[in-house]
Each structure stands twice: as structure tokens, then as C-alpha cells.
Amino acid sequence: MELFYYVLFGAMAAVVAVLELGGKSNKDRITTSQAFNSFKNNYILVYSLMMAGDWLQGPYVYYLYSTYGFSKGDIGQLFIAGFGSSMLFGTIVGSLADKQGRKRACVTYCITYILSCITKHSPQYKVLMVGRILGGIATSLLFSSFESWLVAEHFKRGFESQWLSLTFSKAIFVGNGLVAIIAGLFGNFLVDSLNLGPVSPFDAAACFLAIGMAVILSSWSENYGDPSESKDLLTQFKGAAVAIASGIAGYATHYVLFRENFRPMCC
């Protein structure tokens, strides 16, 4: 069965490669500079390593907790802690990155997620809870700091605005598409084929994150946000609280209206 998935993945990858390389005519291709191509490839490499560190962990978080003997309720609390941490710190990480530096925020993501991976070696509930909180902070940094750094650095280096979409499209295709599939296969290979245990994907993730951090430290320059647009943390928390409350109220209202108007479907 595993061979089937590997063959299927190889066949689909070949089809995608043909469509990607041969699907555009010369008129559709955008002419860029060598400096931009080097910049784009560097970002795609880093982003792919960062996403590999994230994708490797996902399928084995619940499984790891269950092997430690925790109940569904305990595991649910761990997940809630991670999501709550991401929700809470997600309201301020953008501002902190603008003030302290986006490159520094990206490095913080690597360190935070590596520490989260290390906690997976402990069967202690409190240690795992700390790891989930760290993972939530890292997730907020992943989906804010890297793209902010890219946009600022792109214009800082004087590249054409239309070239920015090229970097984003390639990064999403590789990091959120190709790397996601490969990470799933690689994680399965570590756990099932090599019998290294459910912690092995987290160790592999930490390695990828460490490599990516080394690339960032050696090749990225620092950039910051516009000081005139920065807001204090209390203002951001108030704005986030209003947005969250509005979202909950809107969802509850729509749910009640749906339930009352389509009662035969729900009951």
C-alpha cells in the first residue's frame, strides 16, 4: 500500500512539473533579474524548511500524546492551549516584529518551535503543556513574520512590484504543497519503516528548523515596520478582543437563524 502512494505521488509530481514548465508561453513569462532570482530562491528555500518543520509535526501530535497514556480530555486541553496561545500572541507578534525586527522574529520562530519539539520527549503533562504554548507562539510567528520580511525586503532592494507574486506563488506551491506531501511521506518513513518512534518526526522537524535558522542568520538582512503606523500593545489587545467578540456573536447569530429557519434539517 505504501508503494502505491509513492508511485502515485511520483506520477502526480511529473504531471505538475510538465504543466508548470510547459504551460506558459514566452509571452506569459515575466522577465526578471538575476539578483531577484537569487533572492526568490533563497526565500523559497527558507520558507520550505520552515514549513517542513511544521508539516512534519501535525500528523503525530495526537498520536504521541496517546502513546503517553493521556485521555482524550487531557489531549483536548493540550490542543486548546496551543490554539489559545496562537490566538493570544497572534494579536501582538506582528507589532513586535515591526518594532524589534522581522528577521529577529523569524529566528525566534525557529528557536521557539525547536524548544517545542524538544518538550515532546517528555511524558510529563506540564512539560507538554509548555510545548503546546510554545508551538502556538511559533505558529503565530510563522504566518506573519516571514511574509512581512519578504514584502519589506522585496521593495527595499528595489525589485518590481509585479515580481512579488512570483515569489509568493512559488513559495506556496513548494512550501504548502510539495513539502507538505513529502513531509507526510518522510514522517511515515521514520515512524513505520524505520521504527524510530512517534517522537522522530519532531526531531526531524527540529533539524529542518535549525538548518533554516542558519540560512536566515547568514543571508538575511534586518528590516522593520513603519514607526508611524505602530500601536501600543493595549490598543492591539482591545482591537483583537472586539474582533473576536464580533466573530463569536456573528457566528452565534447565524447559527440560531439557521436552526430556527431550517428546523427539520437539524432535528
Secondary structure, 3 states (H helix, E strand, C coil): CHHHHHHHHHHHHHHHHHHHHHCCCCCCCCCCCHHHHHHHHHHHHHHHHHHHHHHCCHHHHHHHHHHCCCCHHHHHHHHHHHHHHHHHHCCCHHHHHHHHCHHHHHHHHHHHHHHHHHHCCCCCHHHHHHHHHHHHHHHHHHCCHHHHHHHHHHHHCCCCHHHHHHHHHHHHHHHHHHHHHHHHHHHHHHHHHCCCCCCHHHHHHHHHHHHHHHHHHHHCCCCCCCHHHCCCHHHHHHHHHHHHHHHHHHHHHHHHHHHHHCHHHHC
